Amino acid sequence: MTTAIDAITAATLVQPPGGIVQQAGFALVLRSTQDPVMQAAEVQTALAPLPARVTPLSALEPRVLVAELPGRIFGADAAVAFAAGYALQEEFDLAAAEPDLPTGFFPEEPSPRAGKEPVPEGLEGFPPGCWAPEEPALDADPRWALRAMRVPEAWAFSQARQRPSRGEGVIVAQPDTGVTRHAELVGVASVPGFDVLSNDADPTDPLGVGNPGHGTATASVLVSPEALVVTGTAPRARHMPIRAIESVIRITQVSVARAIDWAVGHGAHVITMSLGGIPSFSLHRALRRAVDADVIVLAAAGNCVRTVVWPARYDECIAVAGTDVRDAVWRGSCRGPAVDVSAPGENVIRARVAQGGPDVGQGQGTSFAVALAAGVAALWLAHHGRANLIAAARARDETLQAMFLRLLHATARRPTVWDPFELGSGVVDAQALLAADLDLGRDRETVQMPSDPDARAAISVESLVAESFGPETVIDETLDWHRFGPEIATALLHMRLTAPPEEEGLRPEAPAEPALAPAVSEHLAEAVSNPRLRGRLGLDGESEPGVGREGAQP
């Protein structure tokens, strides 16, 4: 039997001098009978030759330990990393264990560059067919996205009733790349933030690798004051910046979970996440803690892989897709039954950190859609009073999150041409939301999810498989969907990201061919019994056709 230390050694490499890749680590979920202090000491002693540093995930989560491996990084083979997680689970009899893999399943448009300097080879237009051209006419109309969501009307509605307007006093936390100084953020009300990656109180974006300035751009459409070019949906909300990721195209789930816990522990009322990746035991637990603490949690549906990614895919999180100025779907938006609602996400005017200096410009992605929607959540909390809403939710036997989502569904503006199974209930309508009776929508039938959170997490993965390969591929009574969910999702999202586009008119000269499945661990290969799923994952020699970005292949 392979020991945990052998499996970890196979999955990781010594970090090269001067390397900037985040160190490898594993999240370890304890059983209810295991003592956190004793278990941390046992794991740290066993992994001492590497060495390892084992600490609780956060002050709110002592029952998830994080084993960090200073000086080591994950190799390129995700399957080997997942195998190491399974080895840790088995050797220490844990409830679950997962590698904190950096994932690249949330593509972002290339960073703006000075002048006519070309985008580096390989970045321009990746993934193909995802990015829309800019619309110069929108530069003269920087508030078009706010009008599409009836935000100015919502502000006026609150003022007319002498209620707090524009999100006044509501604390909105934003785990992202951090923020940097920018003219469009001058005058923003803020509360102290945090840097999860460096474990200090400075959430400044270092503007290094990946997509520098992402957190600044998304913050601007959320909280920028009205006097500036960019205006946020909640310009009087209090912004809590949290540096949780180096880049949205390289996300680690544990750092996002820690950011959620930090925000909850420091008084956040709304958490908005313009990021996405794979399912994670530690991330799901953090989401549930936030919802239980009466925090409204939203996340971007995702970009370019055509199916909703995590954490937005979790039932406990509100998933926001993206639209354009004509209320049509943004071509790169993830979509599907997991989407709750949509908001503008194509050519939204936002703060920009270009190589030539800070300015403003058009941006696209569900990153902006969710930030805009989070501002509307702040408007709702400010208008009614958060304490009043919590009491109202308790009286209706709901969480605050569930009540907000119910009203969001019931008041969304549905354009003439709209697919609710792909894009949710409609486009967020801020004025209708604020004016709605708090009982609106209670008579509508809803799907009852299992009470067991592990079962709900498993369903989020099963639904991805069903969307990708067809419902018959999820009929597997012996497969532990919860344990193997992160690895299954990683394989399928890789296939979706690398598959050629099939959308109308995109790259017609290139016939759409299915992507091949990446290698998976022996643990997963032995666990899958459904022959159709085995074929799709290439587990029996020759693989069946994979998945394109439009879903299941015939």
N, C-alpha and C positions, 0 to 999 in steps of 0.2 A: 504493500500500500504506500502510495506517495505521501510523504509528510508535508505538512503545511509549509515548512521552511523551504523544502525542495520545490514545491509548486510556485511559491512566491519568487524564488530565485529564477525559475524558468520564465516567469511572466514579466520580470523587471530587468532593467539594465542600470549600470552605474551611470549617474548623470555626468555628462562630459563637462570639463571646465568651462565656466562662463555660460552654461546652459540656462535657459529661462523657462523651460518646461516645468509645469507644476509637479512636485514630488508625488510618488505613488503612495497609495494608502487604501485601506479597506474599512468599511463600516461593518461593525459586528453587533447584531441584535441579540440581546440576552434573553434567555428563558426566564419565566417569572420566578423560578427557584434559584437562579444564579445571583450571587452577590456581586455588584458592580466592582467594588474595590478588590475583592479577591480574584475575580475573573480578569481584571486589568493586569494585576500583578502576574498571574499565571501566563497570560498571553505575552506580556512583555519579556518575561524570563525565557519562554520558549523561543521567541524571535530575536533574542539578544545578539546572536551572531550576525544579524543583518546590518545594523541593529534596527530596533523599532521603538517608537514612542507611542504609548497607549493612553488615551485620555477620553473622558466623556465627550459626547457630541456637543453638549451645551449644558448650562445650568438648569435648563428646563427638561433635559433628556439624559439622565444618568444611565438609562438602561440601553443606550446605544453607545458603544465604544468606537473610537476611531483609532486604528493602528496606522500611524504615519511612518514612512520609511525614508528618513532624511538621506539625501544623496542618491536616491534611486528613482527611476522613472519607469513608466510602463513601456513595454515594447509595442510593436505594431500589431500584434495578433491579439485581438480582443478575446478570442476563445480561450487562450491560455490564461488570461487574466481572470476570466470567469471560473475556469477550472481551479485556480488558486483560491478563489472565494469559496467554492464548494469544499475544497480541502480544509480550509479554516473552519467552516461550519461543522464538518464531520469530526475533526480532531478535538475541538473544544465543546462539542455538543451544543452548538448555538441554535437559536431559533432561525437565524438567517445570517448570511455574510455576503457582502458584495464589494467588488472592486470599485473604487471611485475613479472611474475611467473618464478622461476628457473626451467629450463627444462633439462631433461636428455636424449635427443634424438640424441646425438652425442657421442656414445661410443668410448672409446680409449683403446688401449691395456694396460694391467696392467703396472704400473711403474716398471722399473728394480729394482731388489733387490740385496742386497749384497750376494755374494757367492751362496749357494744353499738354501737360506732361502725361504720357501714356500710362494706362493702368498696367501693372506688371503682367507679363505673359502668363496665361492660365487663370487669371482672375476675372478678366473682362467677360461679362455675360454668363458667369457660372452661378448656378446651373443654367444650361441653355433654356431659353423660353420662359424664364422666371421674371425678369425685370421689364417693366414698362418704360417707354420713353418719357422724358419730361414733357410737360405741357406749359410752354412759356406764358400763356395767358393767365395761368394761376399765380404767377409771381406778383401780379398786381392785386390779388385777392387773398391775402394771407389768412383770412378768417373763414374761408369757405368750409373747412371741416367743422368748425363750430356751428355754422348755420345748418349744415347737414344734420347735426344732432340736436338742433333747436336749443343750443346752450344760451345764446343771448336772451331768448324768451324765458328760460329757466331763471336766469339772474333777475330779470325784471319781475317775474312771478314772486320770487322770494322778497324782493324789495317792496313790492306793492302790499304784501302781507306783513311787512315789518319783521321778517324773519332773517336770520343770518344768510347772507348771499355769497356766492362765488366760493363756496367751500370754507368759509371763514372758521378758523380754529381747528379744523380737522387735520390730523397728522397722517400723511401718506408716506409710507416707506417704499423705497425703490431699490431693491437689490439689482445691481447692474455693474458697469465698469467703474462706477464712481462718477464724480462731476469735476469739471475744471472751470476756471473763471471764464465768463462769457458775458458780453453786453446784454444778451437776452435773458440772463438770470439775475441781473442787478435789481435789487429790491425784493427778491423772493424771500418770504418768511421761511425760516428753516429752524430745525431742532438738531441737536448733536447727532451725528451719524457715526459710522464705524467702518473699519476695513477688516473684513473677515480674513482675507488672505494674509495680511501682515499682522493681524491681531493687535491693531492700535486704533486710536480714535480719529484718524485722518482718512476720510473717504475720497481723497483727491484722485482723480484719474491720472495715472502717470503718462498717458498718451503714448504707450509703447506699442506692443505687437497687436495683431488682429485688427479690430476696427476702433481706433482711438476716438474718444468723444461720443461713443454711443449713449452712455448714461446722461451726458449733457443734452444731447438731442432729444431723448425721450422725456427728460425732465422739463424741457422747454414747452412741449405741447401739453404738459400737465399743469405747470404752476407759473409760467412766465407772466409777469404783470401786464395789464392792459395797455400801458403807455408805450410798450415796445412793439417791434414789428411782429414778433410771434406772441400770441396770447394763449395761455393755457386754459383748459376747461375749468380749472379751479384756481384762479390766480390769487386767492386769499387763503388757500390751504397752507399748511405748514409742512415743508418738505423734509423728509428724513433720508438722506442719501446713504446707501450702504454699498461699499465696494465688495462684491462677492465673486466676480469673475474677471479674468483678464480680457476675455473677448467672448461675445455671444456665439462665435463660431468655434469655441473651444470651452465647453462648460463642464464643470465637475459638480455632481449632484450634492455631495456632502457640504460644500461651501454654500450652496443655495439653502440647504436645510438649516445650516448654522445662521445664515442671514435672516431667515424667517423667525427663528427662535429669538435672535437678538432684537428684531423689530417688535415682536410680541412682548418680550420682557421689558422693553423701554417705551411702551405706551402707544404703539402704532394703532391707528383705527382702520386703515386700508393698506393693503400690500399689493403693489403692481409689479409684475415680472415680465419684462420684455425679453424673454429668453425661453429656451426649451431644449429638451434632450430625451433621455430614456427614463423608464420607470426606476424608482429607487425606494427601498424600504425606509431609509432614513428620511428622505424627502417627503414621502407620504405621511409618515408619522408627524413631521413638523407641520404639514398642512392641516392635519386633523387638530393639532393643538391650537393652531391659529383660529380655526373656525370655532372651536370650543370656547375660545377666549373672546368671542364676539368681534373678531376682525374679519372684514370683507377682503377676500383674496381673489385676485384675477391674474390671468396669464395669457400671453400671446398664443394663438392657435398654432402658429408656426409658419415657416416660409419654405416653399419650393418642394416639399416632399409629399404634398397633397393630402396628407392625413394628419390629424391633430396629434401633436407631440405632448410629452409630459413636462411640467406638471399640469398643463391645461387639460390634458385628457382625463385626469382624475376627477371623479364625481364631486369631490369636495372643492374643486376649483372652478371658477367661471372662465370659460374659454371664449376668446374674442377673435373673430376673423376680420379680414380687411376688405374694404370696398373703395371705389373710385368716386370722382366728382359727379358721375352720372348714376350713382347707386348700383352700379354693376360690380361684380366680384373683382377684386384685384387679381390679376392673372397668377401671381405667385402665392396667393393665400392658401394655407391649409384649410381643409373643409371636411364636412362629413357630419354624421349624427352627433358627434361629441361637441360640436360648436354650439354655444348658447346664444350668442348675439354677435352682431357685426358693428364695425365703426370704420371711419375713413382710414385707409392704410396705403393709398397710392398718391404720390406727389403731394404729401402733406407739407406745408411750410413749417420748417423747424430750424432751431439753432444748428450750426454746423461748425465742426472743428476741422478746417482744411489745412493742408500743408502751407498754404499762403497766409494763414491766420484765421481767426474766428469770423464767421459771417452767418448768413441765413441762406437757405435754399430748399429745394424740394427733396423729400425723402420718402421712401416706400418700405413697407413691411408691416407685419402685424405687431411689431414693437410699438409703432405709433398708435395703432388702433386700440391696443389695451391701455396705453397711457392716457389716451383721450377718455376712454370709458371709465378708468379709475377716477379721473377728475369728476365725472358725473356721480360716482358713488359718494365722493366727498360733498358734492352739492346736496345730495339727498340726506346725508347725515347732518349736515349743518342746518338745512331747512327745518327738519323735524326735531332735531336734538337727538344725539346718539342715545342718551339715557332713556328718552321716551320710546325710541325705536326698540331698544333692547327689551324694555318692559312689554311693549306690544308683541314682540316676537315670543316672549315667554308665555304670554296670555294665549297665544295661538299654537303653543307647543311646537315652535319652530326655532331654529337658530337664526341669528340675525342675517347670516349669509343666505339661508334658504328663503327668508322673507324678501330680501333684496332681489334675489334671483327670480322669485315668483313675480314680483312687480316689474322687473326688467323685461321678462318675457311678455307680460300682459300689456305693457305700454310701448313696446318697440314699434317703430314705424315700418310697415311692410311696403316696399315699392311695388309697382304694378307687376314687374317681372321679378319673381323671387322664388328661390327654392329653399324652403325651411329645413329640409333634410340635409342640406349642404352648408347653409349659412346661418342657421339658427332662426330665432323668432322674427328678426328684422334688424333695422339700424337703430341704435340707441336713440331714444327720444327723451332728452333731459326734462323738457317742460312737462310732458305727459307723466313722466315718472314722479316729479315733485307734486303734481296735482292729483295723483291717483289716491283713491281710498285704500287704506292699508289692507282691506279684505279683498281687493281686486284679484281675481284669478284663483281664489281658493276653491271654487267650484269646478275647476278644470281637473280632468283626470291626469295623473302623473304616474310614471313608472316607479314602482317601489324597488329600491335597491336592497341587497342583502344587508343585514345589520352588522355582519362580520366584516371588519375593514379589510382583512386579507382577501376575502372573497370579492369585495368591490375592486381591489387592486388587480386581482386575477382577471376579472371581467374586462378591465381596460385593455389588457393584453389580448384576450380572446377576441375582442371586437376588432382590434387591428388585424389579426390573422384572418378573421371573417371578411373584413373589407378588402384585404389584399388577395386572398386565394379562394374565397367562397365559404359559406357557412359549414359545408361538410368537413372542412379541414380542422374544425375545432372539436369534433367528436372524438374525444380521447379520455376515457374514464380513468386511466392510470397516470396521466401526465400531471405533475404538480405545477399548475400555471403560475402560482405565486412565486415559488422558488425559482423557476426558470424564466419567469416573465422578463426580467431585464435583458437576459441574453437573447431570447426570442425577438424582443423588440429591437435590439441592436442589429440583429441580422436583417430584419425586414426593413428597417429604416435605411440601412446601408443600400439595400436593393432599390428602394424607392429613390434615393438620392442619386444613384448612379445610372438609373434607367433613362433612356432617351424620352423626351416629352412626347405626348400624344395629343396635346390640346390643339384645337382647330387653328390651322394656319401657322403653326410654329415649326420651323425647320422642316418644311415639307419634302425637301430633298433627301432627308435622312429617314429611312423607314424605321418605325419604332420596333426595337427588339428588346425582349425581356432581359433584365439584369440577372446575372448568376448569383446564387447565394454564397456568402462568405463561409469559411470554415466555422464549425461550432465545436464546442467541447465534447469530449467523450461522454461526460455526464449527461448532457442534453441529448446526444445521439442515442444513448441507451434508454432514455426516458420516453422518447416519442414513439408511440405505437401506431398512430394513424398513418396508413400508407400514403394518403394524398399529401399530408404535411411532410412526411419523410421525403417524398419525391420533390416537393417544392424546396426543401432545405438541402437537397442533394445528398441525402444520407444513405442512399442505396446505389452508389456508383454514379449512374447518370441522373442528372437533375432534370426535373420537369421545367418548363418555361417559368421564369420568375414573375416579377410584378413590375408593371410600369407605373408611372405616377398617376395614372387614372384609375388604378384599382385592379380588381381581379381580371385575369386573362381567361379567355374562353377555353 
